[in-house]
Amino acid sequence: MKNLGKKAITTLFGALAVANIMTMTAFAEGDVAGAVTSTWTSAKSQIKSVVDNVVFPVIDVILVILLFVKIGTMYLEYKKHGQLEWTAPAILFGCLIFTLTAPLYIWSVVSI
């Protein structure tokens, strides 16, 4: 029983030590807003590059796949029931057009 108590106390102190290390307070001296602004200014071009060359193309690919799947299911529903439902493909197509053209104007909207 003594061994179990020592293990529990050791585990408790270990957990408290890890929690203490993870919650260290960062004291900021000086102008925090200026530091954030300068960091944002230096990283702005990298963020633009990643969003324009990675994020938007990934979203475009996902939307194209969803659009083709929806058109395929729309065709199967037409063959089965004889009516077309255009709402979902139209919404997906509109979103695809929006994300394809977004890199041209999104940075002026965000004002970066």
N, C-alpha and C positions, 0 to 999 in steps of 0.2 A: 504494500500500500504506500510506503514511503517513496518508492521509485516512481509510482504514478503521480504523486504530488509534485515531485521534482520535475518530471517531464511536463506537467501542466504549467508550472510556474515558468519553466524555461521557455515553453512555447508562447506563453502570455507575454513575457518580456521581449521575446524575439518579434512577436507581432507588433507590440508597442514601439519597438525600435524602428521597424520598417515603416510603420505609420508616421512616426516622427520625422523620418528622413523624407518621406513622400510629401509631407505637408510643411516643409520649410517655407517661411515667409520671405518673399523677395522684396527688399526695401529699395524703392526707386528714389534716387536723388536727382533733383533737377526737374527739367520739364519733360513729363511723360508724353504729353501730346506731341511735342517736338520730336521725340525719339520715334514714336509711332509713325509720324508723318515722314520722317527721313527714311525709315525702313520701307514704308509703302512706296515712296518715290523711287528708291533703288530697286525694288522688286517688281515695279509696275510693268516693265517691258517683258520680264519673264512670265508673269501671270498672263499677259495678253497673248504671248506666244503659245503657252500651254493650252489656254482656252481655245484659241483659234485653230491650232493644229492637232489637238487631241480631243478635247471635250466635245466640240461641235461635230466633228466627223463621227465620233462614237454614237452620239445621239442620232445623227443622220442615218447611220447604218441600222440602228435599232428601229427607227421609224420606217425605213424602207422594207425591212423584213416584216414588220407588223402590217404594213400596207399590202404587201404581196400575199401574206397569209389571209388577211381580211378579204381581199379580192377573190382569192381561191374559195374561201368559205361562202362568199356572196354568190359565186357561180354555182356552187353545189346547192345552196338554198334555192336559187333560181330554178335549177333543174328539178328540184324536189317539189317546190311549192308554186313555182311560176310567177313569183314576184321578186322585185329587186329592192333592197334596202340600202340606200346610198349614204345614210348619215355617217356611219363609222368610217367608211373609206374617205368621205369628203373631209371629215375632221382630221384624219391621219394625213391626208394630202396637204391640207392647210398647215398643219404643224410642220410637215416636212419642208414646205416652201419657206415657212418662217425661219426654221433652223438653218436652211441652206443660205438664206440671205442675211441672217443675223450678224455674222462677222463684219459685214459692210457698214453697219450703223450702230451696233450695240455699244461700242465704246464712246460714241458721242452722246448716247442716251444716258449711260452710266456716268459720263463726264469724267473720264480718267485722263 
